[in-house]
Amino acid sequence: AQKITQTQPGMFVQEKEAVTLDCTYDTSDPSYGLFWYKQPSSGEMIFLIYQGSYDQQNATEGRYSLNFQKARKSANLVISASQLGDSAMYFCAMMWGFQKLVFGTGTRLLVSP
Amino acid sequence: DVKVTQSSRYLVKRTGEKVFLECVQDMDHENMFWYRQDPGLGLRLIYFSYDVKMKEKGDIPEGYSVSREKKERFSLILESASTNQTSMYLCASSRVDGTKNIQYFGAGTRLSVL
């Protein structure tokens, strides 16, 4: 069965520092996609970054990068130069088969001044 | 930018009421989804639709139905609301683009059933 694991319930970082949020996944399907979403306290789920299982390079989107290690089945999110507005819940998710998106339990990130 | 709009941010309903949650997207996406989000359980898929008038059950369809009469609109219906349906409901839409299939979410509806 497909599964996403986020082992860090909470993370703290100071403004302007980089932070890594961990995500491991389990699937036997060779074709899948990995996603990270941000959910502020307002509730909206905001798409951040996508990595396909066949992509050769790690995905980057502005201050977000995805450290994809296929053999280890990990897809960690790296946020560079943290900002106060980055404080939120972060969810790792995997899509397999047709349309099925399974989410991890999330990591709460707090950025302090 | 993709815009997924959910009609209500907060709803309070009574047990036994019929409840309609509406979702509209403006990007001509074929696929639309309804999830519920509960603490400790994460997001769980209730129903999804890949075309007008088409629907597929997700992981937790019991107690819910859906309607998609127009491409841009996907409604979630609680036929007879119960207290265990108190939750955050999130709508999403997507379109397959090559190997990518990114789901974009609305702001969510926090439903309380009393």
HADDOCK unambig.tbl for C-alpha pairs under 7 A between the chains (distance, minus, plus):
assign (segid A and resid 43 and name CA) (segid B and resid 107 and name CA) 5.84 0.50 0.50
assign (segid A and resid 43 and name CA) (segid B and resid 108 and name CA) 6.10 0.50 0.50
assign (segid A and resid 44 and name CA) (segid B and resid 105 and name CA) 6.86 0.50 0.50
assign (segid A and resid 44 and name CA) (segid B and resid 106 and name CA) 6.02 0.50 0.50
assign (segid A and resid 44 and name CA) (segid B and resid 107 and name CA) 3.91 0.50 0.50
assign (segid A and resid 44 and name CA) (segid B and resid 108 and name CA) 5.99 0.50 0.50
assign (segid A and resid 45 and name CA) (segid B and resid 105 and name CA) 5.60 0.50 0.50
assign (segid A and resid 45 and name CA) (segid B and resid 107 and name CA) 6.85 0.50 0.50
assign (segid A and resid 46 and name CA) (segid B and resid 105 and name CA) 6.80 0.50 0.50
assign (segid A and resid 47 and name CA) (segid B and resid 104 and name CA) 6.54 0.50 0.50
assign (segid A and resid 103 and name CA) (segid B and resid 42 and name CA) 6.69 0.50 0.50
assign (segid A and resid 103 and name CA) (segid B and resid 43 and name CA) 6.29 0.50 0.50
assign (segid A and resid 104 and name CA) (segid B and resid 42 and name CA) 6.73 0.50 0.50
assign (segid A and resid 105 and name CA) (segid B and resid 40 and name CA) 6.71 0.50 0.50
assign (segid A and resid 105 and name CA) (segid B and resid 41 and name CA) 6.89 0.50 0.50
assign (segid A and resid 105 and name CA) (segid B and resid 42 and name CA) 5.15 0.50 0.50
